Amino acid sequence: MTEAWFDILIAVAAFLAGVIGALIGLGGGIIITPVLVLGFGVDIRYAMGAALASVIATSSGAAAAYLKDGISNMRIGLFLCTATTTGAVAGALLATSLNAKVLSVVFGIALLVTALLSLRKQEESTKKDTPDPLAQKLRLDGSYPTASGTVSYFVHGIPGGFVVMFIAGVLSGLLGIGSGAFKVVAMDQIMRIPFKVTTATSNFMIGVTAAASVGIYLKSGFLDPVLVYPVALGVLAGAFVGARIMPYAPVKLLKQIFITMVILIGIQMVLRGAGIQF
């Protein structure tokens, strides 16, 4: 395969990853990393470095569109980024001392745990739902537009969500995935934020989290321009398309796609780390 065809195939795969990532709040990095490793045979550390760069591109594309549509909650995003960025730096430092097989297994286990958490039933918001005092003090409650009008919501579980966000940051720096999966779980399951607001806000947060750790990958030599530029361009284009589709997409379908993707990817990465190939 020539370098030109390699770049084209990478860019196409990255585009599809960007569309899916923008739709379900994963940022594309969590998808493109196993695609590069499993589909193209790229070393996992270089795949993670390219994925982090693509995460920043995705955040720039999708988050801007969501903000314009009034779906993102910037106060929640900025507040939780204090946890994710701290964790991201710690995770990136750990990544330089672990071997590829360990990283692959950790990657897969993290995704399977995410899928398990996502299977938990979320309590639906009702008129009887009461505001959380801490969320009110931080002014995190908000609203978002729907086809039937503006819907208001209350934010809950601030301490638990903050802790999970720190873990998400560690996984982002350690695995180069942006950790959008754990961010979605924290906001959707623990903080009980509407799923569309969760995915929109997550797309903003993943770029900030990735930026906190990508410099460590660059210093360690795990950013290869041959991979970074087609991945970043493809994911950015896909993110724009996904962001435009998302306001009209059904929430249940988005959750089904989310859970299915993380289970399949998680199993594949665990098996690869254990030395089992198909």
ABEGO torsion letter per residue (X at the ends): XBAAAAAAAAAAAAAAAAAAAAAAGAGGAAAAAAAAAAAAGBBAAAAAAAAAAAAAAAAAAAAAAAAAAGABBAAAAAAAAAAAAAAAAAAAAAAAABBAAAAAAAAAAAAAAAAAAAABBBBBBBAABBBBAAAAAAGABBBBBBAAEBBBBBBBGAAAAAAAAAAAAAAAAAAGAGGAAAAAAAAAAAAGBBAAAAAAAAAAAAAAAAAAAAAAAAAAGABBAAAAAAAAAAAAAAAAAAAAAAAABBAAAAAAAAAAAAAAAAAAAAAAAAGBBX
